[in-house]
Amino acid sequence: MSAISTWKRRLAAGGVVLVAGATLALAQVETTTTEKKGQPTKQVTVERGKVTYIAGNEIVVKMENGELRHITVPDNAKAIVDGKEIGLADLRVGMTLEKTITTTTTPKRVQTVKTGTGTVLNVQPPNYATLKFEDGSVERYKIPKATKFTIDGEQKTAFDLKPGMKITATRIIDVPMTMVSQESQVTGTAPPPPPTPPMEGALLIEAPTPAAAPAPAKAEPAPEPTQVAQALPKTGSDIPLLGLLGLLCLAASLGVRLVRRS
């Protein structure tokens, strides 16, 4: 970081004017600061490695170049593995992790303009002068070429400056700066399944067990016929029964007579 101080041009007599005089009243220092940002640039770095050891928050990852890197993982760290977000407790040995780091660099220029009265402490004409201002700051300034000073109403050069003179000046301080920010994202894949063991001996394929036949359904017994008692008509009487008994008695008497005659 560097700071460049220059004299600000003021419109007076067509040139750069720094007003000085032994009877000049002291003015308060006025400061104005502005910032100008440049075009940011981004750099993307990708690091890959496989989790080799896990012990609490401490893990060891084997990088692609063979380096074993020790990493302390924060409790709230997250990673996207196979499309799912996982935490520290979900890490497993054999997982492949990929960390994408995006670094954004933004140039910035901070310009500070100070206006006030300073006292000449030292002069190295024609290029440099050291001034002390009311705020207590002491700085060495470069005097631009062909700069003219107005002292007691006369145009003077840097060779005419003397220690103790008071000069009202405007100072511009440009400070180039660089802002750097980083964003990182960790993704990965779960370890692959164990390999299939080699074939030994004959190849046998397990046949599925046939399904048991369903038990036949039990036939339900047919319902018994319902006997409906037939009621005699209300017009029936005992007269036919008496007639039948009379016929039976007549037949019995005839049978007895025939037996006796024989």
BELCORNOR-V232044 format. One record per backbone hydrogen bond with DSSP energy under -0.5 kcal/mol. CO is the residue of the C=O (numbers start at 1). NH is the residue of the N-H. E is the energy in kcal/mol with one decimal. If there is no record, write none. Layout:
BEGIN
co = <CO | CO>
nh = <NH | NH>
e = <E | E>
END
This chain:
BEGIN
co = <2 | 4 | 5 | 6 | 10 | 12 | 15 | 16 | 17 | 18 | 19 | 20 | 21 | 27 | 30 | 32 | 34 | 36 | 41 | 43 | 43 | 45 | 47 | 48 | 49 | 50 | 51 | 53 | 55 | 57 | 57 | 58 | 59 | 60 | 60 | 61 | 61 | 62 | 63 | 67 | 67 | 68 | 69 | 71 | 71 | 74 | 79 | 79 | 80 | 80 | 81 | 84 | 86 | 87 | 88 | 92 | 95 | 95 | 96 | 97 | 98 | 98 | 99 | 99 | 100 | 100 | 101 | 101 | 102 | 102 | 103 | 103 | 104 | 104 | 105 | 105 | 106 | 107 | 108 | 108 | 109 | 109 | 110 | 110 | 111 | 112 | 112 | 113 | 114 | 115 | 116 | 117 | 118 | 119 | 120 | 122 | 124 | 124 | 127 | 128 | 129 | 129 | 130 | 130 | 131 | 132 | 133 | 137 | 139 | 141 | 142 | 144 | 148 | 149 | 149 | 150 | 150 | 151 | 154 | 156 | 157 | 158 | 162 | 165 | 166 | 167 | 167 | 168 | 169 | 169 | 170 | 171 | 171 | 172 | 172 | 173 | 173 | 174 | 174 | 175 | 177 | 179 | 181 | 183 | 185 | 185 | 186 | 187 | 188 | 189 | 202 | 204 | 225 | 226 | 227 | 229 | 233 | 238 | 239 | 240 | 241 | 242 | 243 | 244 | 245 | 246 | 247 | 248 | 249 | 250 | 251 | 252 | 253 | 254 | 255 | 256 | 257 | 258>
nh = <176 | 174 | 142 | 172 | 12 | 15 | 12 | 148 | 19 | 150 | 168 | 152 | 24 | 117 | 115 | 113 | 111 | 109 | 105 | 45 | 103 | 101 | 99 | 64 | 97 | 62 | 94 | 60 | 58 | 59 | 73 | 55 | 71 | 52 | 53 | 63 | 69 | 50 | 66 | 63 | 69 | 70 | 61 | 59 | 73 | 77 | 81 | 86 | 82 | 188 | 84 | 81 | 79 | 90 | 91 | 95 | 51 | 97 | 189 | 49 | 100 | 187 | 47 | 101 | 102 | 185 | 45 | 103 | 104 | 183 | 43 | 105 | 106 | 181 | 41 | 107 | 179 | 38 | 110 | 177 | 36 | 111 | 112 | 175 | 34 | 114 | 173 | 32 | 171 | 30 | 169 | 134 | 167 | 132 | 164 | 130 | 127 | 128 | 143 | 124 | 131 | 141 | 121 | 122 | 139 | 119 | 136 | 133 | 131 | 129 | 144 | 147 | 18 | 151 | 156 | 20 | 152 | 154 | 151 | 149 | 160 | 161 | 165 | 120 | 21 | 118 | 169 | 19 | 116 | 171 | 8 | 114 | 173 | 6 | 174 | 112 | 175 | 4 | 176 | 110 | 108 | 106 | 104 | 102 | 100 | 187 | 80 | 98 | 82 | 96 | 204 | 206 | 227 | 228 | 229 | 231 | 236 | 242 | 243 | 244 | 245 | 246 | 247 | 248 | 249 | 250 | 251 | 252 | 253 | 254 | 255 | 256 | 257 | 258 | 259 | 260 | 261 | 262>
e = <-0.8 | -2.1 | -0.6 | -2.0 | -1.1 | -1.6 | -0.8 | -1.4 | -0.5 | -1.7 | -2.8 | -1.2 | -1.4 | -0.9 | -2.5 | -3.4 | -2.8 | -2.8 | -3.0 | -0.5 | -3.0 | -3.3 | -3.0 | -1.4 | -2.9 | -2.9 | -2.3 | -2.1 | -2.1 | -0.5 | -3.0 | -3.0 | -2.7 | -3.3 | -1.5 | -0.8 | -3.2 | -2.3 | -1.9 | -3.3 | -0.7 | -0.5 | -2.7 | -2.5 | -0.7 | -1.5 | -0.7 | -2.9 | -0.5 | -2.0 | -1.8 | -3.0 | -1.9 | -1.1 | -1.4 | -1.9 | -3.0 | -0.6 | -2.0 | -2.2 | -0.6 | -2.9 | -2.5 | -0.6 | -0.5 | -1.7 | -2.8 | -0.6 | -0.6 | -2.0 | -2.3 | -0.5 | -0.5 | -2.3 | -2.5 | -0.5 | -2.9 | -3.4 | -0.5 | -4.0 | -2.1 | -0.6 | -0.5 | -2.6 | -2.6 | -0.5 | -2.9 | -2.4 | -3.6 | -2.5 | -2.7 | -0.8 | -3.4 | -2.0 | -3.0 | -3.0 | -1.4 | -2.1 | -4.4 | -2.9 | -0.5 | -3.0 | -3.2 | -1.5 | -1.9 | -2.8 | -2.2 | -2.4 | -2.3 | -1.9 | -0.6 | -1.3 | -0.9 | -0.8 | -4.1 | -2.6 | -0.5 | -1.7 | -3.0 | -3.6 | -1.7 | -1.0 | -1.9 | -3.2 | -1.5 | -3.3 | -0.6 | -0.8 | -2.2 | -0.5 | -1.7 | -2.7 | -0.5 | -2.0 | -0.6 | -2.7 | -0.5 | -1.8 | -0.5 | -2.6 | -3.0 | -3.0 | -3.0 | -3.4 | -2.9 | -0.5 | -2.3 | -3.9 | -2.2 | -2.1 | -0.6 | -0.5 | -0.6 | -0.5 | -0.7 | -0.7 | -1.8 | -1.7 | -2.0 | -1.9 | -1.9 | -1.9 | -1.8 | -1.9 | -2.0 | -2.0 | -2.3 | -1.8 | -2.0 | -1.9 | -1.8 | -1.6 | -1.8 | -1.8 | -1.4 | -1.8 | -2.0 | -1.4>
END
